[in-house]
Amino acid sequence: MAPYGARAREYKDGLIDLSVGTPVDPTPDFIQHALIESANSPGYPLTIGSPRLRQAMRDWAINIVGVTGDFDLLPSIGSKEVIANLPSQLEATRVLYPAIAYPTYLVGALLAKANAEAVDLDSTHWPVADFVWINSPSNPTGRISPRAELEKTIQYSRRTNAVIASDECYFNFPASSDGEQPVSILSVAAGDNKNILSIHSLSKRSNLAGYRGGLIIGDPLLIAKIREIRKHAGLLVPAPVQAAMTAALGDEVHVHEQALRYARRREVIRPALESMGFIVEHSEAGLYIWCTRGERDLDSVSALAEKGILVAPGGFYGVAGATHIRVALTATDAEISAAAARLLAK
Ligand SMILES: Cc1ncc(COP(=O)(O)O)c(C=O)c1O
């Protein structure tokens, strides 16, 4: 990406970076205060989370994620470390992951020395495996897996005994409140959570990617195994971060406000991309616009770099994405408006 970044930086009004999905809006004050108030922290934190955090995670899992039946949960140091470590911790030997996907699914499979295979979305075509990643809403495509697809994925697990790890870290950000809404696999499992794990993150939900806070929810037997490994491996969420997570999980107002912010930015940048001939696909939720002009991804990246805008090439997420680009909405309102103006200028 370096040459495209260099070209974009030469633009007269400077670079607007829409290539990474890192939040830019402030961490809400009440979350910052919860962190600061727990700064005196001489003892080790609990791997399973403080009693207050456990209660907050449970309530959130039931009320927002929609889990029912027997389940357990654990806090994590953001969700990327979970994705990188889970196949090793569960001794996976064959890992399936989506053909267009966040690259860490492959990294985790390689760390586990498992066979890794990119698969399409239809689980009826999947080979037998012992571990499967799914991701809805998807990074990079913004696609929401429909309930029927999740039901089929659960049936695959029931047939093969595979663990289904569902990365739901963009769960909180539908593109609009009256459009398609993300569904957690745990709400589709209807109380039978065997072999199902749902991975969540507060990084984007609560604009605290710098704190590192996430959670794993699901099958109590799998969680028990993961818990023992995390305990002995020192994968502990710092106590001040646990306090911040407790506060964050108890509030949906700031999440709704952030969802509206991303929805507005999406509405500003989408028509500007379309004016340049890009066709937007999926992008039903999450932080990205996934689009194509039918040309090589780097040609699109290059065209936008000429306007001082840096975006991610779709090929970065798998060969199936090699004619697409991913445009992140994680820039300030002013930057998004300026980017749209540049795209619309002939
Ligand atoms: C699909 C997906 N999963 C997980 C993560 C990891 O996020 P975090 O470690 O901040 O929770 C990201 C980050 O961008 C992501 O895009």
The ligand as an ORCA input file, in Angstrom:
! r2SCAN-3c Opt
* xyz 0 1
  C     -14.003     -9.053     11.619
  C     -13.144     -8.574     12.733
  N     -13.030     -9.336     13.831
  C     -12.271     -8.952     14.867
  C     -11.579     -7.756     14.855
  C     -10.711     -7.418     16.024
  O     -11.116     -6.318     16.751
  P     -10.701     -6.126     18.262
  O      -9.476     -6.962     18.541
  O     -10.421     -4.677     18.403
  O     -11.851     -6.585     19.089
  C     -11.674     -6.928     13.751
  C     -10.936     -5.653     13.722
  O     -10.987     -4.861     12.845
  C     -12.478     -7.351     12.661
  O     -12.608     -6.584     11.573
*
